[in-house]
Structure formats: structure tokens, C-alpha cells
Amino acid sequence: MDDIVKQALAKWPNVPDCYGWLGLDARGNWYMRDDRTQAMGAFPAAKGSLLQHDKLIDFIQRNYEHDDAGQWFFQNGPQRVYVELEAAPWVWRIDDDFAVSTHTGVPATPTDCLLDEAGKLYFATTLGLGLVHTQDVGIAAAAIEQSRWVPQTVEAGTLPNRFGHVLSPAARQAGRANMPAAS
């Protein structure tokens, strides 16, 4: 977490949390979701505006964390901005040498390789669960053919409960969804 964020937290400890305003899609893109977008429906059906400002994206990614309930957020100064997730808290990028990193650039080592009913490939790591970026599925397939990773079949709907993350903190906050807490 950035020092400036820590200072803001100390100065203003009681700022209300923010829900529904930020989304992370299955390709690791961030979306700003204003009132109009939120009124149009849940993420990802109503995505909002794609963030394209590199410094803002870097700031979000440096301050991206989760709480004890498995809700992922961006610590924006003293305010937690909870993130609506399309698929998982992480989107994995895979290099040609099969090195894996998060969409935020943090290296990770897969402990489990999971394939859902729609053919989406996920990795579980010590950082949590993430979806393999669509542009890297070919590299992942090569690794699977070499037996570096052995996919286990899984139902996508079971992943949040199994890995303790919340796809929609806004729905959970509003009481519209019975989302699991992290174990």
C-alpha cells in the first residue's frame, strides 16, 4: 500500500466504504461504474467506462487488497472502493517461459490448475484464485501438453465459495446475494 494512502487512513479513519463503482473484468481491465451504469444492472452486464489512464490504473493496482470476508477493494486514500469481479480476483498473465504473474504484475506460482464447464482456465496460487487471460491460453495449453500443469474439472459457480472470494461486494452489502466469507 502506498505511504500516502496509509497517511490518509490515519488522518481520516472513518470514511464510508464505496460499493459498485469499480469493476475488474476477465481480462484484467478496470471499469468505473457511475450511478447510471449501476442502474443499468450488475457487473459485468453493465460494465461502465474502461479506465485508460495509466497512472490511475497503477495506483489502483498498487493498492488492491482484500478484507477478511474475501471482498476485494482498492484503498483510495481513506476510502475502500470495493471491486465487482467478473470472474476472479486475479487475472493471470503467462510468459513464454511459463512464468505466471497477476494482472497487477505480482509473480505467482500455480498450486492448482482448474478448468470449468465453459473451458475457462483458472490457477489457484498462494495469492488466491485467478483466471488465465484469454491471450495466454495458448501458452497455458503448451504447458499443459508438457504436463507442467494438469487441469482438474470444476464448476465455475463453486469457485467463490471454494476460494473465499466475493464476486459482488455491492450485492453482498445490499443483502441481495448470500456470498461466502473467506475461511
Backbone torsions as a table, in degrees:
resi	resn	phi	psi	omega
1	MET	NA	138.5	-179.7
2	ASP	-63.8	145.8	178.3
3	ASP	-59.4	-39.1	-179.4
4	ILE	-62.7	-33.0	177.6
5	VAL	-69.9	-43.4	177.9
6	LYS	-60.7	-39.9	179.0
7	GLN	-65.1	-41.2	179.0
8	ALA	-65.2	-38.9	177.5
9	LEU	-61.7	-41.2	179.8
10	ALA	-67.6	-37.5	-176.9
11	LYS	-75.5	-38.6	-177.7
12	TRP	-128.6	80.0	-173.4
13	PRO	-76.4	-13.3	-171.8
14	ASN	-116.1	34.2	178.0
15	VAL	-77.0	132.8	-178.3
16	PRO	-64.0	149.0	176.6
17	ASP	-72.4	158.9	-177.9
18	CYS	-118.7	131.6	-177.8
19	TYR	-123.9	141.7	171.8
20	GLY	86.4	-5.6	-172.2
21	TRP	-91.7	-11.3	-177.1
22	LEU	-136.2	134.8	179.2
23	GLY	-129.3	150.5	175.9
24	LEU	-121.2	118.4	-177.9
25	ASP	-87.1	-180.0	-175.1
26	ALA	-72.5	-3.6	177.3
27	ARG	-111.3	9.3	177.7
28	GLY	81.3	17.2	177.8
29	ASN	-91.6	143.0	179.4
30	TRP	-98.5	140.4	179.9
31	TYR	-128.4	134.0	173.1
32	MET	-90.1	129.6	-174.6
33	ARG	-119.6	97.6	-179.1
34	ASP	-75.6	-179.7	-178.4
35	ASP	-56.0	-42.7	-178.6
36	ARG	-61.9	-45.5	179.3
37	THR	-63.1	-44.7	180.0
38	GLN	-62.1	-36.0	178.8
39	ALA	-68.0	-23.1	179.8
40	MET	-77.7	-15.5	177.5
41	GLY	141.8	-179.3	-176.9
42	ALA	-76.7	157.8	173.6
43	PHE	-76.1	138.5	8.1
44	PRO	-96.2	2.5	179.9
45	ALA	-58.1	-40.1	174.8
46	ALA	-115.1	95.9	-172.4
47	LYS	-78.9	-44.9	-174.8
48	GLY	101.5	-152.5	-176.1
49	SER	-96.3	126.6	177.5
50	LEU	-66.2	125.9	175.9
51	LEU	-76.0	132.2	-178.0
52	GLN	-128.2	-2.8	-179.4
53	HIS	-80.3	110.7	-172.9
54	ASP	-56.8	-42.2	-178.3
55	LYS	-68.0	-36.9	176.6
56	LEU	-66.0	-44.5	178.8
57	ILE	-61.2	-44.0	178.1
58	ASP	-60.6	-41.5	179.3
59	PHE	-63.5	-44.8	177.8
60	ILE	-59.6	-47.2	-174.9
61	GLN	-67.8	-31.8	177.2
62	ARG	-72.2	-22.2	-174.2
63	ASN	-118.4	31.1	-179.2
64	TYR	-97.2	119.8	-175.3
65	GLU	-146.5	-177.4	175.5
66	HIS	-131.9	156.8	176.9
67	ASP	-96.2	-178.1	-177.3
68	ASP	-67.6	-18.1	179.3
69	ALA	-89.2	0.0	180.0
70	GLY	84.1	16.4	177.2
71	GLN	-93.8	127.3	-179.0
72	TRP	-89.4	143.2	-176.6
73	PHE	-147.2	163.5	171.6
74	PHE	-109.7	121.9	178.6
75	GLN	-83.2	101.9	-177.3
76	ASN	-100.0	88.3	-174.2
77	GLY	62.7	-128.0	-178.7
78	PRO	-82.8	-2.9	-174.6
79	GLN	-109.3	133.8	172.1
80	ARG	-86.7	124.7	176.2
81	VAL	-108.2	103.7	-177.1
82	TYR	-71.4	143.8	-172.1
83	VAL	-105.3	129.4	172.0
84	GLU	-81.5	126.6	-175.5
85	LEU	-106.3	130.8	176.4
86	GLU	-72.0	-42.7	-173.8
87	ALA	-132.7	-43.3	-174.2
88	ALA	-165.5	166.1	-179.3
89	PRO	-70.0	-21.7	-179.3
90	TRP	-123.7	150.1	169.2
91	VAL	-120.5	120.2	-174.9
92	TRP	-87.3	136.6	170.2
93	ARG	-109.1	141.4	-177.4
94	ILE	-123.6	126.1	176.9
95	ASP	-80.8	167.5	179.5
96	ASP	-59.8	-25.3	178.1
97	ASP	-90.5	12.2	178.0
98	PHE	72.9	12.4	173.3
99	ALA	-70.1	137.7	-176.1
100	VAL	-112.0	138.4	174.3
101	SER	-142.8	160.3	178.9
102	THR	-75.3	167.6	174.3
103	HIS	-63.4	-14.8	177.5
104	THR	-94.7	-2.1	176.5
105	GLY	95.4	6.1	-179.0
106	VAL	-85.8	127.4	178.0
107	PRO	-64.8	147.8	179.8
108	ALA	-146.8	156.1	177.0
109	THR	-120.6	117.4	179.1
110	PRO	-62.9	135.6	173.9
111	THR	-105.8	-26.2	176.4
112	ASP	-140.8	146.5	176.8
113	CYS	-118.8	124.5	-173.1
114	LEU	-126.2	140.0	179.7
115	LEU	-124.3	121.0	-177.0
116	ASP	-90.1	179.3	-175.4
117	GLU	-65.7	-18.4	178.2
118	ALA	-96.0	1.9	-179.4
119	GLY	86.1	11.1	177.5
120	LYS	-80.9	139.1	-176.7
121	LEU	-105.9	129.7	-179.4
122	TYR	-121.9	152.8	168.9
123	PHE	-120.7	138.7	166.7
124	ALA	-98.7	137.4	178.5
125	THR	-138.7	178.6	175.3
126	THR	-66.2	-18.3	176.9
127	LEU	-81.5	-19.9	-177.1
128	GLY	129.0	-165.9	-177.2
129	LEU	-92.3	143.9	174.9
130	GLY	-149.0	158.7	177.7
131	LEU	-95.9	136.9	176.1
132	VAL	-71.5	130.3	179.4
133	HIS	-58.2	139.6	-177.4
134	THR	-58.3	-31.7	179.5
135	GLN	-72.0	-13.3	-177.1
136	ASP	-109.1	5.3	-179.2
137	VAL	-63.5	-35.3	178.0
138	GLY	-62.4	-41.5	177.4
139	ILE	-65.8	-41.9	178.3
140	ALA	-62.2	-39.9	179.1
141	ALA	-61.7	-39.8	177.7
142	ALA	-63.0	-41.1	178.6
143	ALA	-66.0	-38.3	178.4
144	ILE	-66.0	-41.4	177.3
145	GLU	-61.9	-29.2	178.1
146	GLN	-88.3	5.2	-179.6
147	SER	64.0	23.5	174.2
148	ARG	-69.8	-38.0	176.8
149	TRP	-129.6	139.7	179.0
150	VAL	-119.0	108.2	-177.1
151	PRO	-67.4	140.1	171.8
152	GLN	-109.3	138.9	179.8
153	THR	-76.1	145.9	-177.1
154	VAL	-153.0	152.7	173.0
155	GLU	-91.2	127.3	-176.5
156	ALA	-55.0	-37.3	-178.1
157	GLY	-64.7	-17.0	179.9
158	THR	-89.3	-12.6	-172.2
159	LEU	-65.0	-44.5	179.6
160	PRO	-58.2	-43.6	179.7
161	ASN	-67.9	-43.3	-178.0
162	ARG	-63.8	-38.6	-175.4
163	PHE	-106.4	2.0	171.1
164	GLY	71.0	36.1	174.6
165	HIS	-120.5	156.7	-177.9
166	VAL	-109.8	121.8	179.7
167	LEU	-71.8	-37.0	-178.2
168	SER	-130.5	90.0	174.3
169	PRO	-59.5	-31.0	179.3
170	ALA	-64.1	-44.9	178.7
171	ALA	-65.9	-39.9	179.0
172	ARG	-64.0	-43.8	179.5
173	GLN	-62.7	-39.1	-178.6
174	ALA	-79.1	-7.4	179.4
175	GLY	79.1	13.1	-178.6
176	ARG	-85.4	-12.2	-178.0
177	ALA	-139.3	141.1	176.4
178	ASN	-93.5	85.7	-175.7
179	MET	-94.7	145.3	-176.1
180	PRO	-73.7	153.7	170.6
181	ALA	-92.8	153.3	178.1
182	ALA	-65.5	145.6	178.8
183	SER	-98.7	NA	NA
